[in-house]
Each structure stands twice: as C-alpha cells, then as structure tokens.
Amino acid sequence: MIIGPGSTVIFHFDIKLSDGSAAESTRVHNKPAKLQMGDGSLSPAFEAQLGGMAAGDKRTFTLAPEDAYGLPNPDNIYYVDRSKFSADAPAQVGMIVGFAMPDGSELPGLIREVVGESVTVDFNHPLAGQTLTFNVEIVQVIN
C-alpha cells in the first residue's frame, strides 16, 4: 500500500539541525510515530514528502522553518515573577520547566533570561525557527 490522503502511517524519523547535529529520533526508544494523513498534526509540506511512499521506503528531505515547526511566535514569550519558582527549583537560564494548564495538562517552557525578579519563559517549540533535515523510514501504511 502506498501513502495517500487519509492513510495512517507508522514511521521512524530522525531530525537533524542545519549544523548536522541530532535533534530528535524515534529510534532512540524504538517507538515509531503514527500519523493520520490530513489530520493537521504535521505540516502539508511534511505530508507531501510522505505521499506515494510505501512500507520499507526511506527518504531524506529538508524543510524550511515555516514548513517544519513554524517560526517563533513572540506571543509565546511570557514574563513570570521569580517568586513563582521554588527554592528547590530556582529559575535558571536553559532550564525547561513544566507549567500546569487549567485543563490539568503540562506545558513545557524554556527559561531564556533571568533579570532581577523577572524570568523570561519561551513556550515556542524548541525547534521553531530551525531549518531541519528529516530522515524517515516507513514502517507500515494502513489505508
């Protein structure tokens, strides 16, 4: 079976940054990703690269930031009072902190800056704004 509109695709992927360093891989824990083509979870440009592939096929492609994880959104940068952090887990630049959402889920934020009593937290995806190279291997296609 080949990948087409509405197909369910199980696949492994590796993501590399423009400098060649590894950013993410499903192979680390041998847990492939699952995608329903057209459900909006991945960009149309990413899905277009998978179209026509079949189980066992491999492909490497590069996507611009707007076709991968998007461009950083300045509305996803928040300034939080330093007192919101505990003495056990003080705010430190580079730290990823989980913030509780009203629905009970947790949203990770990257601490970008700590100045005085103000902590700058970035809730953009860590790969936003990056040109990325994807190496995909199709494990299974379900139509």
Backbone as JSON Lines, residues from 0, in Angstrom:
{"i":0,"aa":"M","n":[0.83,-1.19,0.0],"ca":[0.0,0.0,0.0],"c":[0.87,1.25,0.0]}
{"i":1,"aa":"I","n":[0.45,2.24,-0.74],"ca":[1.19,3.5,-0.75],"c":[0.44,4.56,0.05]}
{"i":2,"aa":"I","n":[1.18,5.52,0.54],"ca":[0.61,6.59,1.35],"c":[-0.18,7.55,0.46]}
{"i":3,"aa":"G","n":[-1.41,7.8,0.88],"ca":[-2.27,8.74,0.17],"c":[-3.11,9.5,1.18]}
{"i":4,"aa":"P","n":[-4.06,10.32,0.72],"ca":[-4.92,11.08,1.63],"c":[-5.67,10.13,2.56]}
{"i":5,"aa":"G","n":[-5.66,10.45,3.85],"ca":[-6.37,9.65,4.84],"c":[-5.63,8.43,5.34]}
{"i":6,"aa":"S","n":[-4.48,8.08,4.75],"ca":[-3.73,6.91,5.21],"c":[-3.24,7.12,6.64]}
{"i":7,"aa":"T","n":[-3.17,6.02,7.38],"ca":[-2.49,6.02,8.67],"c":[-1.08,5.51,8.4]}
{"i":8,"aa":"V","n":[-0.09,6.26,8.88],"ca":[1.31,5.94,8.59],"c":[2.06,5.75,9.9]}
{"i":9,"aa":"I","n":[2.75,4.62,10.0],"ca":[3.64,4.37,11.14],"c":[5.05,4.47,10.57]}
{"i":10,"aa":"F","n":[5.86,5.35,11.17],"ca":[7.18,5.61,10.6],"c":[8.19,6.02,11.67]}
{"i":11,"aa":"H","n":[9.44,5.75,11.37],"ca":[10.55,6.24,12.18],"c":[11.06,7.52,11.55]}
{"i":12,"aa":"F","n":[11.57,8.42,12.38],"ca":[12.19,9.62,11.84],"c":[13.36,10.05,12.71]}
{"i":13,"aa":"D","n":[14.3,10.69,12.05],"ca":[15.43,11.35,12.69],"c":[15.39,12.8,12.22]}
{"i":14,"aa":"I","n":[15.63,13.73,13.13],"ca":[15.67,15.15,12.76],"c":[17.07,15.66,13.06]}
{"i":15,"aa":"K","n":[17.63,16.35,12.07],"ca":[18.95,16.98,12.25],"c":[18.84,18.48,12.03]}
{"i":16,"aa":"L","n":[19.6,19.22,12.8],"ca":[19.68,20.68,12.64],"c":[20.56,21.0,11.44]}
{"i":17,"aa":"S","n":[20.57,22.26,11.03],"ca":[21.34,22.65,9.86],"c":[22.84,22.44,10.04]}
{"i":18,"aa":"D","n":[23.31,22.36,11.29],"ca":[24.74,22.09,11.52],"c":[25.05,20.6,11.53]}
{"i":19,"aa":"G","n":[24.02,19.75,11.31],"ca":[24.2,18.31,11.26],"c":[24.0,17.6,12.58]}
{"i":20,"aa":"S","n":[23.82,18.35,13.67],"ca":[23.64,17.71,14.97],"c":[22.23,17.13,15.09]}
{"i":21,"aa":"A","n":[22.13,16.03,15.83],"ca":[20.84,15.35,16.02],"c":[19.95,16.14,16.96]}
{"i":22,"aa":"A","n":[18.67,16.27,16.59],"ca":[17.71,16.99,17.42],"c":[16.71,16.05,18.06]}
{"i":23,"aa":"E","n":[16.29,15.03,17.31],"ca":[15.26,14.12,17.81],"c":[15.26,12.87,16.96]}
{"i":24,"aa":"S","n":[14.86,11.74,17.57],"ca":[14.77,10.5,16.82],"c":[13.81,9.55,17.51]}
{"i":25,"aa":"T","n":[12.98,8.88,16.72],"ca":[12.09,7.86,17.27],"c":[12.85,6.56,17.5]}
{"i":26,"aa":"R","n":[14.02,6.45,16.93],"ca":[14.8,5.22,17.03],"c":[15.45,5.04,18.4]}
{"i":27,"aa":"V","n":[15.62,6.12,19.14],"ca":[16.28,6.06,20.44],"c":[15.59,5.05,21.35]}
{"i":28,"aa":"H","n":[14.26,5.1,21.39],"ca":[13.48,4.17,22.22],"c":[12.73,3.15,21.37]}
{"i":29,"aa":"N","n":[13.07,3.1,20.07],"ca":[12.43,2.2,19.12],"c":[10.9,2.3,19.18]}
{"i":30,"aa":"K","n":[10.4,3.55,19.24],"ca":[8.96,3.8,19.24],"c":[8.62,4.67,18.04]}
{"i":31,"aa":"P","n":[8.17,4.04,16.94],"ca":[7.84,4.83,15.75],"c":[6.66,5.76,15.99]}
{"i":32,"aa":"A","n":[6.6,6.8,15.18],"ca":[5.5,7.77,15.25],"c":[4.33,7.24,14.43]}
{"i":33,"aa":"K","n":[3.13,7.76,14.74],"ca":[1.93,7.38,13.99],"c":[1.26,8.67,13.52]}
{"i":34,"aa":"L","n":[0.87,8.7,12.26],"ca":[0.29,9.89,11.65],"c":[-0.93,9.51,10.83]}
{"i":35,"aa":"Q","n":[-1.97,10.3,10.96],"ca":[-3.13,10.19,10.06],"c":[-2.98,11.3,9.03]}
{"i":36,"aa":"M","n":[-2.74,10.94,7.79],"ca":[-2.54,11.94,6.74],"c":[-3.75,12.87,6.68]}
{"i":37,"aa":"G","n":[-3.48,14.18,6.65],"ca":[-4.54,15.17,6.52],"c":[-5.18,15.6,7.82]}
{"i":38,"aa":"D","n":[-4.7,15.08,8.97],"ca":[-5.33,15.46,10.25],"c":[-4.82,16.79,10.81]}
{"i":39,"aa":"G","n":[-3.83,17.39,10.14],"ca":[-3.33,18.68,10.57],"c":[-2.25,18.62,11.64]}
{"i":40,"aa":"S","n":[-1.86,17.43,12.06],"ca":[-0.84,17.33,13.11],"c":[0.56,17.66,12.58]}
{"i":41,"aa":"L","n":[0.77,17.46,11.28],"ca":[2.05,17.82,10.66],"c":[1.77,18.75,9.48]}
{"i":42,"aa":"S","n":[2.78,19.48,9.07],"ca":[2.58,20.47,8.01],"c":[2.27,19.8,6.67]}
{"i":43,"aa":"P","n":[1.54,20.5,5.8],"ca":[1.29,19.98,4.46],"c":[2.58,19.65,3.71]}
{"i":44,"aa":"A","n":[3.63,20.44,3.93],"ca":[4.91,20.19,3.25],"c":[5.51,18.86,3.71]}
{"i":45,"aa":"F","n":[5.4,18.56,5.01],"ca":[5.91,17.29,5.53],"c":[5.1,16.14,4.94]}
{"i":46,"aa":"E","n":[3.77,16.26,4.97],"ca":[2.91,15.21,4.43],"c":[3.17,14.99,2.93]}
{"i":47,"aa":"A","n":[3.43,16.07,2.2],"ca":[3.7,15.95,0.77],"c":[4.93,15.08,0.51]}
{"i":48,"aa":"Q","n":[5.9,15.15,1.41],"ca":[7.11,14.34,1.26],"c":[6.82,12.85,1.45]}
{"i":49,"aa":"L","n":[5.8,12.53,2.28],"ca":[5.46,11.13,2.55],"c":[4.57,10.52,1.47]}
{"i":50,"aa":"G","n":[3.83,11.37,0.75],"ca":[2.9,10.89,-0.27],"c":[3.57,9.98,-1.29]}
{"i":51,"aa":"G","n":[2.95,8.85,-1.57],"ca":[3.48,7.91,-2.55],"c":[4.48,6.91,-2.01]}
{"i":52,"aa":"M","n":[4.9,7.09,-0.75],"ca":[5.85,6.13,-0.16],"c":[5.09,4.88,0.31]}
{"i":53,"aa":"A","n":[5.83,3.78,0.51],"ca":[5.25,2.52,0.97],"c":[6.13,1.97,2.1]}
{"i":54,"aa":"A","n":[5.63,0.95,2.79],"ca":[6.39,0.32,3.87],"c":[7.78,-0.08,3.36]}
{"i":55,"aa":"G","n":[8.79,0.25,4.15],"ca":[10.18,-0.07,3.78],"c":[10.89,1.06,3.08]}
{"i":56,"aa":"D","n":[10.13,2.03,2.52],"ca":[10.75,3.16,1.83],"c":[11.43,4.1,2.83]}
{"i":57,"aa":"K","n":[12.54,4.71,2.36],"ca":[13.27,5.7,3.17],"c":[13.43,6.96,2.33]}
{"i":58,"aa":"R","n":[13.41,8.1,2.99],"ca":[13.59,9.36,2.29],"c":[14.21,10.38,3.24]}
{"i":59,"aa":"T","n":[15.08,11.2,2.7],"ca":[15.67,12.31,3.45],"c":[15.27,13.6,2.75]}
{"i":60,"aa":"F","n":[14.78,14.57,3.53],"ca":[14.37,15.85,2.96],"c":[14.57,16.96,3.99]}
{"i":61,"aa":"T","n":[14.71,18.18,3.49],"ca":[14.93,19.35,4.33],"c":[13.73,20.28,4.21]}
{"i":62,"aa":"L","n":[13.27,20.78,5.37],"ca":[12.15,21.71,5.38],"c":[12.57,23.04,6.01]}
{"i":63,"aa":"A","n":[12.08,24.12,5.43],"ca":[12.28,25.46,6.0],"c":[11.48,25.56,7.3]}
{"i":64,"aa":"P","n":[11.84,26.49,8.17],"ca":[11.15,26.61,9.46],"c":[9.62,26.66,9.35]}
{"i":65,"aa":"E","n":[9.12,27.45,8.4],"ca":[7.66,27.6,8.3],"c":[6.97,26.31,7.86]}
{"i":66,"aa":"D","n":[7.72,25.36,7.28],"ca":[7.16,24.08,6.87],"c":[7.45,22.96,7.87]}
{"i":67,"aa":"A","n":[8.23,23.26,8.9],"ca":[8.56,22.26,9.91],"c":[7.78,22.58,11.21]}
{"i":68,"aa":"Y","n":[8.43,23.22,12.16],"ca":[7.78,23.55,13.43],"c":[7.34,25.01,13.5]}
{"i":69,"aa":"G","n":[7.43,25.71,12.38],"ca":[6.98,27.09,12.33],"c":[8.05,28.07,12.8]}
{"i":70,"aa":"L","n":[7.7,29.33,12.68],"ca":[8.58,30.4,13.14],"c":[8.25,30.72,14.59]}
{"i":71,"aa":"P","n":[9.21,31.17,15.37],"ca":[8.9,31.54,16.75],"c":[7.84,32.64,16.79]}
{"i":72,"aa":"N","n":[6.9,32.5,17.7],"ca":[5.82,33.46,17.87],"c":[6.1,34.3,19.11]}
{"i":73,"aa":"P","n":[6.27,35.62,18.95],"ca":[6.56,36.46,20.11],"c":[5.46,36.41,21.17]}
{"i":74,"aa":"D","n":[4.24,36.04,20.79],"ca":[3.15,35.92,21.76],"c":[3.33,34.73,22.69]}
{"i":75,"aa":"N","n":[4.28,33.84,22.37],"ca":[4.55,32.68,23.22],"c":[5.69,32.93,24.2]}
{"i":76,"aa":"I","n":[6.12,34.19,24.33],"ca":[7.14,34.58,25.3],"c":[6.42,35.26,26.47]}
{"i":77,"aa":"Y","n":[6.66,34.74,27.65],"ca":[5.99,35.3,28.84],"c":[7.04,35.73,29.86]}
{"i":78,"aa":"Y","n":[6.64,36.7,30.67],"ca":[7.49,37.19,31.75],"c":[6.81,36.81,33.05]}
{"i":79,"aa":"V","n":[7.52,36.03,33.85],"ca":[6.98,35.48,35.08],"c":[7.78,36.02,36.26]}
{"i":80,"aa":"D","n":[7.09,36.3,37.36],"ca":[7.76,36.78,38.57],"c":[8.6,35.64,39.16]}
{"i":81,"aa":"R","n":[9.82,35.98,39.52],"ca":[10.76,34.99,40.05],"c":[10.21,34.26,41.27]}
{"i":82,"aa":"S","n":[9.31,34.91,42.02],"ca":[8.75,34.31,43.23],"c":[7.88,33.09,42.91]}
{"i":83,"aa":"K","n":[7.5,32.9,41.63],"ca":[6.69,31.74,41.23],"c":[7.51,30.45,41.2]}
{"i":84,"aa":"F","n":[8.83,30.6,41.31],"ca":[9.72,29.44,41.32],"c":[10.13,29.14,42.75]}
{"i":85,"aa":"S","n":[10.26,27.85,43.07],"ca":[10.59,27.47,44.44],"c":[12.09,27.51,44.69]}
{"i":86,"aa":"A","n":[12.45,27.5,45.96],"ca":[13.86,27.46,46.34],"c":[14.49,26.14,45.9]}
{"i":87,"aa":"D","n":[13.67,25.08,45.83],"ca":[14.16,23.76,45.41],"c":[14.45,23.73,43.91]}
{"i":88,"aa":"A","n":[13.72,24.55,43.15],"ca":[13.89,24.59,41.69],"c":[13.93,26.04,41.24]}
{"i":89,"aa":"P","n":[15.02,26.75,41.55],"ca":[15.11,28.16,41.15],"c":[15.2,28.3,39.63]}
{"i":90,"aa":"A","n":[14.74,29.43,39.14],"ca":[14.79,29.71,37.71],"c":[16.23,29.86,37.25]}
{"i":91,"aa":"Q","n":[16.62,29.05,36.25],"ca":[17.96,29.13,35.69],"c":[17.85,29.11,34.17]}
{"i":92,"aa":"V","n":[18.65,29.96,33.52],"ca":[18.65,30.04,32.06],"c":[18.96,28.67,31.47]}
{"i":93,"aa":"G","n":[18.16,28.27,30.48],"ca":[18.35,27.0,29.8],"c":[17.52,25.86,30.38]}
{"i":94,"aa":"M","n":[16.93,26.09,31.54],"ca":[16.13,25.07,32.19],"c":[14.75,24.97,31.51]}
{"i":95,"aa":"I","n":[14.24,23.76,31.38],"ca":[12.89,23.55,30.86],"c":[12.0,23.25,32.05]}
{"i":96,"aa":"V","n":[10.92,24.03,32.18],"ca":[10.03,23.92,33.32],"c":[8.63,23.6,32.82]}
{"i":97,"aa":"G","n":[7.95,22.68,33.5],"ca":[6.57,22.36,33.17],"c":[5.63,23.27,33.92]}
{"i":98,"aa":"F","n":[4.71,23.9,33.2],"ca":[3.72,24.79,33.81],"c":[2.35,24.13,33.7]}
{"i":99,"aa":"A","n":[1.62,24.06,34.83],"ca":[0.3,23.45,34.86],"c":[-0.7,24.32,34.1]}
{"i":100,"aa":"M","n":[-1.47,23.68,33.25],"ca":[-2.5,24.35,32.47],"c":[-3.86,24.16,33.16]}
{"i":101,"aa":"P","n":[-4.84,25.01,32.87],"ca":[-6.16,24.88,33.5],"c":[-6.81,23.51,33.3]}
{"i":102,"aa":"D","n":[-6.52,22.84,32.16],"ca":[-7.14,21.54,31.9],"c":[-6.39,20.38,32.56]}
{"i":103,"aa":"G","n":[-5.34,20.71,33.35],"ca":[-4.58,19.68,34.06],"c":[-3.36,19.2,33.3]}
{"i":104,"aa":"S","n":[-3.22,19.58,32.03],"ca":[-2.04,19.19,31.26],"c":[-0.86,20.07,31.67]}
{"i":105,"aa":"E","n":[0.3,19.71,31.16],"ca":[1.5,20.47,31.49],"c":[2.12,20.99,30.19]}
{"i":106,"aa":"L","n":[2.52,22.26,30.2],"ca":[3.13,22.9,29.04],"c":[4.58,23.22,29.38]}
{"i":107,"aa":"P","n":[5.54,22.67,28.6],"ca":[6.95,22.98,28.88],"c":[7.33,24.36,28.36]}
{"i":108,"aa":"G","n":[8.12,25.06,29.17],"ca":[8.64,26.36,28.78],"c":[10.13,26.41,29.03]}
{"i":109,"aa":"L","n":[10.86,27.07,28.15],"ca":[12.31,27.2,28.26],"c":[12.64,28.55,28.88]}
{"i":110,"aa":"I","n":[13.4,28.53,29.95],"ca":[13.8,29.79,30.59],"c":[14.91,30.42,29.76]}
{"i":111,"aa":"R","n":[14.61,31.58,29.18],"ca":[15.56,32.27,28.3],"c":[16.41,33.29,29.03]}
{"i":112,"aa":"E","n":[15.83,33.92,30.08],"ca":[16.55,35.01,30.75],"c":[16.01,35.17,32.17]}
{"i":113,"aa":"V","n":[16.91,35.5,33.08],"ca":[16.54,35.83,34.46],"c":[17.21,37.16,34.78]}
{"i":114,"aa":"V","n":[16.39,38.21,34.98],"ca":[16.91,39.54,35.29],"c":[16.14,40.06,36.5]}
{"i":115,"aa":"G","n":[16.87,40.24,37.6],"ca":[16.21,40.72,38.82],"c":[15.11,39.75,39.23]}
{"i":116,"aa":"E","n":[13.89,40.26,39.34],"ca":[12.75,39.43,39.74],"c":[11.93,38.94,38.54]}
{"i":117,"aa":"S","n":[12.42,39.2,37.31],"ca":[11.69,38.82,36.1],"c":[12.35,37.61,35.43]}
{"i":118,"aa":"V","n":[11.53,36.62,35.09],"ca":[12.0,35.42,34.4],"c":[11.3,35.36,33.03]}
{"i":119,"aa":"T","n":[12.09,35.29,31.96],"ca":[11.55,35.2,30.61],"c":[11.42,33.72,30.25]}
{"i":120,"aa":"V","n":[10.17,33.32,29.93],"ca":[9.89,31.92,29.6],"c":[9.36,31.86,28.16]}
{"i":121,"aa":"D","n":[9.98,30.98,27.37],"ca":[9.63,30.81,25.96],"c":[8.84,29.51,25.8]}
{"i":122,"aa":"F","n":[7.58,29.64,25.36],"ca":[6.73,28.47,25.15],"c":[6.68,28.02,23.69]}
{"i":123,"aa":"N","n":[7.51,28.61,22.82],"ca":[7.6,28.14,21.44],"c":[8.21,26.74,21.43]}
{"i":124,"aa":"H","n":[7.89,25.96,20.4],"ca":[8.52,24.65,20.26],"c":[10.03,24.87,20.15]}
{"i":125,"aa":"P","n":[10.84,24.04,20.8],"ca":[12.3,24.24,20.76],"c":[12.88,24.22,19.34]}
{"i":126,"aa":"L","n":[12.21,23.58,18.38],"ca":[12.72,23.54,17.02],"c":[12.1,24.6,16.12]}
{"i":127,"aa":"A","n":[11.26,25.47,16.68],"ca":[10.68,26.57,15.9],"c":[11.8,27.47,15.39]}
{"i":128,"aa":"G","n":[11.68,27.9,14.14],"ca":[12.68,28.78,13.56],"c":[13.89,28.07,12.98]}
{"i":129,"aa":"Q","n":[13.9,26.75,13.02],"ca":[15.05,25.98,12.54],"c":[14.77,25.36,11.17]}
{"i":130,"aa":"T","n":[15.76,25.38,10.29],"ca":[15.71,24.59,9.06],"c":[16.14,23.19,9.45]}
{"i":131,"aa":"L","n":[15.29,22.2,9.15],"ca":[15.52,20.84,9.64],"c":[15.6,19.83,8.51]}
{"i":132,"aa":"T","n":[16.46,18.83,8.71],"ca":[16.55,17.72,7.77],"c":[15.93,16.5,8.45]}
{"i":133,"aa":"F","n":[14.98,15.89,7.75],"ca":[14.27,14.72,8.26],"c":[14.73,13.5,7.48]}
{"i":134,"aa":"N","n":[14.97,12.42,8.2],"ca":[15.26,11.13,7.59],"c":[14.13,10.22,8.04]}
{"i":135,"aa":"V","n":[13.24,9.81,7.13],"ca":[12.09,9.0,7.5],"c":[12.2,7.6,6.9]}
{"i":136,"aa":"E","n":[11.65,6.65,7.64],"ca":[11.54,5.26,7.17],"c":[10.12,4.81,7.46]}
{"i":137,"aa":"I","n":[9.4,4.41,6.43],"ca":[8.02,4.0,6.59],"c":[7.99,2.55,7.1]}
{"i":138,"aa":"V","n":[7.3,2.33,8.23],"ca":[7.2,1.01,8.82],"c":[5.93,0.31,8.32]}
{"i":139,"aa":"Q","n":[4.8,1.06,8.32],"ca":[3.52,0.45,7.92],"c":[2.6,1.52,7.37]}
{"i":140,"aa":"V","n":[1.8,1.16,6.39],"ca":[0.77,2.05,5.83],"c":[-0.57,1.32,5.95]}
{"i":141,"aa":"I","n":[-1.55,2.01,6.54],"ca":[-2.89,1.45,6.68],"c":[-3.85,2.37,5.95]}
{"i":142,"aa":"N","n":[-4.54,1.87,4.94],"ca":[-5.48,2.7,4.17],"c":[-6.91,2.45,4.6]}
